Structures are given as C-alpha cells and as structure tokens.
C-alpha cells in the first residue's frame, strides 16, 4: 500500500511527520554560536561609527550654542565688524558677502553642472577619446585642493583675462569652479539612475533626444541633482582658503556689491575674530559659527524641500 | 482563381450559387498562400541586423500585411526583438547597431539618409515587454506623445479617445491625475498602449507585451489587440505560442543558426504554421519539442 494516496494515517506516519517537524524547527533555531557573536560584533561596530558621527556633530552644536550664547542678539546680524568694540560688533557685511557669493555659486553651478552632466550621460559617445578625457578630468578636479582654485581665481578671474578685481563676483566664480565637479558627478549619478525604459518609452513616441531629456529624464533626476547642489552649498559656504586669495578681506564695514567694493564672508570673518587675543572676540567668533550654520541650514532646507517634492520611487 | 469560380457558379442558378460561392471563398482563404490582395505595410529584403560586428539577425525577407496581426515567434536569442526594433529604428539608439538590406515602409526605404528616425517613430509606435509608464499622471502619460509632436491646446478629447480605444477609460476616468505608476501591471500596459495610440500611429509594434502580466491581464490585452487591428497594423514578438496562435493572422518563425544569428525558417498564415508547418524545425518548435 505504500505510496498510495489513500493509505490510512498510521502511527508510523505520525512519527515520521513529528520527526520532520522537529528537524525543521531545529534547523531554523540553531544558528552557529560563532556566527551569532560575529554578527553582534559587526552590528556594534556599525553603531559605534554612527555614534561617533552623531556625537561629534552634537558636541559642536552644543558647545557653540553655550560658548556663543552671550552674543546671540540682533546686533550679531545687523552690526558690522569692529576691532575695538567686540561686545557690539556683528557679522552684517560678512553675512551679506556669504549670501552674495553662495547665491552666485548656485546661480552658476546649477545650469553649468547639469548641462555638463546631461552632455556626458545623454549625448557623449564613450567611444570617443575626448569624452573619456573630459570624464577623467572632472573626476580628478574633484580631488584638487581648494587653495589651487584660489590661485587659479587670482590669476584668471581677479587679474588676467576677466580682471574683475577683488569683488564678490570673483569669489563666486572661483567657488563655482571649486564645487562644479561635485555637482557634475552627483548630477550624472542622478541621470544614470533614471531607468532606460523611460527614455525608450519617450523615443518610441517620437520624442527627440532633447524632448526626452527635458520632459522625462531631468524631472526624474531632479532630486538627485538637488542632493549635489546641497553638498555644493555646504562646501561653498564653509570655504575660506581660496577666498583669501581672491580678495575676501577680513575687515570691511561697508556692505559689499557684486562687482564693486571689498567683501568678506562668514568663515573668513570668523577666522579673523578667533585669532584675536581678547576673550570677547572669541565669543563673537563662536556666535559667528552659529550664524553660518543657520545660513547653511536655511539654504539647504529649501533644497531638501524641493527634493522631497520631486522625489520619485520606481 | 476565386473570381473565376464565382463567375462560373453564378451562371448556373441564383440562390444556390451564392451559398456555393461563400463556401468556396471560405475554403480558398484557408488554402491559399496569402490572403487576397491586401496592402503591404513593411517589405523586408534580406535584412541583417548587427551589434558592432556581431550579426544578430541574418537575411530576413518578409512582408507585413496592413490591418493584420503578425506574430514573430522563436526561441530566445534568435533576434526577434532586434528585428522588431529595426522596424521603427529604435535600434539606432544602441551604439554600434546597424542594419543592412532594405526595409521598405509603404514602399519607402526606412533607412534612407533623408529619413528622420523621430518621424518614423511617430508613425510606428511601440509597446515594450515591461510596462514603462512615465512617472507622471495618467493624463500626462497619454498626452506626452501628442505634446512632443507639436499638438497645442486642449488634449482632453484625444486623451479620452485613446484611453477608450485601449479599453482603460472606464477604470481610470475618475483618477486621470493620479500617477500612472499607481496602476496594476495590466492597466499600466494598457496605458502604454493608449499612449502609443494617442500619436495616431499607423503600426504598433509589441515586444512581448504580456510576458510580465498575469493570465487575466494577458487575455484583456489579447482581446484589445484583436479590436485594434481594425485600425492599426500590429506586429508582435511573443514567446508564448498559444498567444501567437490565438491572436495573430500571420506567423513568422525565426531560429538560431550555428553562427548564433537568427534567421527566418518559415512564415505563413497562422493556422497553417501551427497545423501544417512545411519545415521540420517549425514543426518541432510549435509542437513543443524544443525552444
């Protein structure tokens, strides 16, 4: 009778079923002890990494809020700098300078960076050597120290062909060159993440390459592009070294113009205050850090808001 | 031959002769090689498709009839999709891909230097294996083609008409502004068909349109194809032989040669290919002995 579907349920069958169940359960329960320890160690290492990152960030924030608290007043934003009255001096000119310089960077870097990324991803043929050369160069540029861009800015933008002089626009252009590779690389990643089936769908409906890019690829890539822009904003706002070379003077009490007059930016001003001996100036410098963090946060939250609006899951 | 027989019979008697004529016509359609005098949409003359130096399809010659469904069947890797994509120059988008031989569309060389591939694709639409609606609203998905084609102003009627033709209107009429990606797989594929119809093409190419769908959704798409052939010429690539047998009027069978290039083994009316294939390879394939 063995094998017949009609065979009655015997004691032996019960026994076999119970045995099979027990084996299955044991195989599900018993992970090797060694394996369990390894994964626990690995998990705690990961948590440690996150912990260090979060703790140091929190430490900076808390420390600067405590240290800078005595000077967190409106004068900090509305008054110009002073070398004699640290208790009333502020960051007005530096804040305006930073907004001007970073605003200019955003204005320039988005179209140029996205344009370059679109060309490289959608138009350029990888078979051509010059396209590969451009790619390689962009990747290398992303790793060039910022001071080199400062020298470049001094030679070609402040003096040389453009001869803008030591003005905010020169700082803007220099920082644009600095963050451009980051934006291009991020935008390329974002464009590449748009599924090829979307392009095929558009082409099959008789869209030209430009229509496909303009109406389907770019809107879908926008969130990723904005991530690159966020990184660029943060970097441009915090950068001091190249600006020192292109004229961000440490002390100006007159509001800057884009193409005329001296300008300063927050990091440069903070550096200047912090190197003074008096304790009041050091408090002022820390308060400046808070202003700068606030500025970065404000600009980034706009970008994050935009990114979330256009977020797309496939 | 048909005409002659009809005339001979009509001499004999009146009511009786009509019956006979109808029966003869019916028999003749099953037996003759091609249906009587229909317009050709595509004529392929020794077409080979290459990816770089690799030849994926070699020396295919065939005709595609107007307002009929032609199925291209065959095992995997025989270049069925490649051949289909050469019909609307989608292969142009793959670096290194090119076509030799001649593909004539209504008598015109599709690969002549003066021909603009964008214009070709406006006349010859395509539906893909995996439904690929754009990440935008149902309405905007359908309106995309007309808009890039230069249609200005109100597209409401066009969108409704296209969705109706794709048998999707009743399911989506109250949610035209929701994302196309929120629809089920079968609905997404019908949205893609509606999207293709909206540019009023002449031909719709379908590259395994049902392979990602469940049987019920597949059936709906098949019914839709049979409806659509009143107005459009349809060429479908399918792995599913039952599907080819169910929907198509003509069947083309490709298989792979020793040099891994796909070639045409046999083509003919679908009933003939499935019930009375002339080639041994075709018979083995349609009876499930290989592939």
Interface residues (C-beta under 8 A of the other chain):
Chain A: X125 X126 X127 X195 X197 X198 X199 X200 X201 X202 X203 X204 X205 X206 X207 X208 X211 X215 X216 X219 X220 X312 X314
Chain B: X88 X90 X93 X95 X118 X119 X121 X122 X125 X126 X128 X130 X132 X133 X134 X135 X136 X144 X145 X148 X149 X181 X192 X195 X196 X199
